[in-house]
Amino acid sequence: MTEARKHTEVAVGVLIRGDGALLLSTRPEGKAYAGYWEFPGGKIEAGETVEQALRRELHEELGITIAEAHAWKVTEHDYPHALVRLHWCKVHAWSGEFEMREGQRMCWQQLPLEVTPVLPGAMPVLAWLAEERGLPTPSI
């Protein structure tokens, strides 16, 4: 009998600009799925809330300080390297200049996204965002 895989808890920020554009960044070299586009965020450390983790991760990765993070959805995705539970938060306000501190690339995208490939765990969220905006469900 195989042992059940333990979830890795991850806080994810869906940064939404005033014009509705979404911030995506690439996964850095040396990490699983390097080069794939994703919403920024990272692992929740012991004792952290989702918002505390997201605030820390976005400052570490992007150099920004977020205002409020609005808890939105929770999804799970089973990658070959990790079983993740993704805590999605919408973020509409932040301060600071974006710095790609892990050598990643970033871009603002309207739906449907023009960048590929996108991390598989983000697909349900892209579908929900499209639905909220009355757009066709993405088929990336």
C-alpha positions as CSV (number, residue, x, y, z in Angstrom):
1,M,0.0,0.0,0.0
2,T,1.4,3.4,-0.9
3,E,1.5,6.2,1.6
4,A,-0.9,9.2,0.9
5,R,1.0,12.2,-0.5
6,K,1.0,15.3,1.7
7,H,-0.3,18.5,0.3
8,T,2.0,21.5,-0.1
9,E,0.0,24.6,0.9
10,V,0.6,27.5,-1.5
11,A,-0.6,31.1,-1.5
12,V,-1.2,32.5,-5.0
13,G,-1.9,36.1,-5.9
14,V,-4.1,37.0,-8.8
15,L,-2.9,40.6,-9.3
16,I,-5.5,42.6,-11.3
17,R,-4.7,45.9,-12.7
18,G,-7.3,48.7,-13.1
19,D,-7.8,47.8,-16.8
20,G,-8.5,44.1,-15.8
21,A,-5.1,42.8,-16.9
22,L,-3.6,39.9,-14.9
23,L,0.0,39.7,-13.8
24,L,1.8,36.5,-14.8
25,S,5.4,35.5,-14.3
26,T,7.6,32.6,-15.4
27,R,8.8,29.9,-13.1
28,P,12.6,30.4,-12.5
29,E,15.3,28.1,-13.9
30,G,16.0,25.2,-11.6
31,K,12.4,24.7,-10.5
32,A,9.9,22.2,-11.8
33,Y,8.1,23.5,-14.9
34,A,10.8,26.2,-15.4
35,G,9.7,28.7,-18.0
36,Y,6.0,28.0,-17.6
37,W,3.8,31.1,-16.9
38,E,2.0,31.2,-13.5
39,F,0.4,33.5,-11.1
40,P,3.0,34.6,-8.5
41,G,3.1,33.2,-5.0
42,G,4.7,30.4,-3.0
43,K,4.6,28.0,-0.1
44,I,2.9,28.8,3.2
45,E,5.3,28.4,6.0
46,A,4.4,27.0,9.4
47,G,2.5,29.5,11.5
48,E,1.7,31.8,8.5
49,T,-1.8,32.7,7.3
50,V,-2.5,32.6,3.6
51,E,-2.3,36.4,3.4
52,Q,0.9,36.6,5.4
53,A,2.5,34.0,3.1
54,L,1.3,35.8,0.0
55,R,2.6,39.2,1.3
56,R,6.0,37.6,2.0
57,E,6.3,35.7,-1.2
58,L,5.3,38.7,-3.5
59,H,7.8,40.9,-1.7
60,E,10.6,38.2,-2.0
61,E,9.8,37.4,-5.7
62,L,8.6,40.7,-7.1
63,G,9.7,43.4,-4.7
64,I,6.2,44.7,-4.1
65,T,4.0,45.2,-1.1
66,I,0.4,44.2,-1.5
67,A,-2.5,46.0,0.1
68,E,-5.4,43.6,0.9
69,A,-5.5,40.1,-0.4
70,H,-9.1,38.8,-0.9
71,A,-9.3,35.0,-0.4
72,W,-11.2,33.7,-3.4
73,K,-10.9,30.0,-4.3
74,V,-9.0,26.9,-3.2
75,T,-8.0,24.3,-5.7
76,E,-5.8,21.2,-5.7
77,H,-3.4,20.0,-8.4
78,D,-1.4,16.8,-8.5
79,Y,1.9,17.5,-10.2
80,P,4.5,14.7,-10.6
81,H,6.8,16.6,-8.1
82,A,4.1,17.7,-5.6
83,L,0.5,17.6,-4.6
84,V,-0.4,21.2,-4.1
85,R,-3.4,23.0,-2.4
86,L,-3.6,26.4,-4.0
87,H,-5.1,29.3,-2.0
88,W,-6.1,31.9,-4.6
89,C,-6.3,35.5,-3.6
90,K,-7.3,38.5,-5.6
91,V,-5.1,41.5,-5.2
92,H,-6.2,44.9,-6.6
93,A,-3.6,47.2,-5.0
94,W,0.1,47.2,-4.3
95,S,3.0,49.5,-3.9
96,G,6.6,49.4,-5.0
97,E,8.4,48.8,-8.3
98,F,8.3,45.3,-9.8
99,E,11.7,43.6,-9.6
100,M,12.1,40.1,-10.9
101,R,14.2,38.9,-8.0
102,E,14.4,35.2,-9.2
103,G,15.4,36.0,-12.8
104,Q,11.8,35.3,-14.0
105,R,10.0,37.3,-16.6
106,M,6.6,39.0,-16.0
107,C,3.9,40.3,-18.2
108,W,0.4,41.8,-17.9
109,Q,-2.2,39.8,-19.9
110,Q,-5.8,40.3,-20.8
111,L,-8.0,37.2,-21.3
112,P,-7.6,35.2,-23.3
113,L,-3.9,34.9,-22.4
114,E,-1.3,35.2,-25.2
115,V,1.5,33.6,-23.3
116,T,2.2,29.9,-23.2
117,P,2.8,27.4,-21.8
118,V,0.7,28.1,-18.6
119,L,1.1,26.0,-15.5
120,P,-1.7,23.4,-15.5
121,G,-2.8,24.3,-11.9
122,A,-3.8,27.8,-13.1
123,M,-6.3,26.5,-15.8
124,P,-9.4,26.3,-13.5
125,V,-8.7,29.9,-12.3
126,L,-8.4,31.2,-15.8
127,A,-11.7,29.6,-16.6
128,W,-13.4,31.2,-13.6
129,L,-11.9,34.6,-14.4
130,A,-13.2,34.3,-18.0
131,E,-16.6,33.2,-16.8
132,E,-16.8,36.3,-14.4
133,R,-16.0,38.5,-17.4
134,G,-18.5,36.8,-19.8
135,L,-15.6,35.5,-22.0
136,P,-15.3,32.0,-23.6
137,T,-13.5,29.4,-21.4
138,P,-9.8,29.2,-22.3
139,S,-8.7,26.0,-24.0
140,I,-4.9,26.3,-23.5
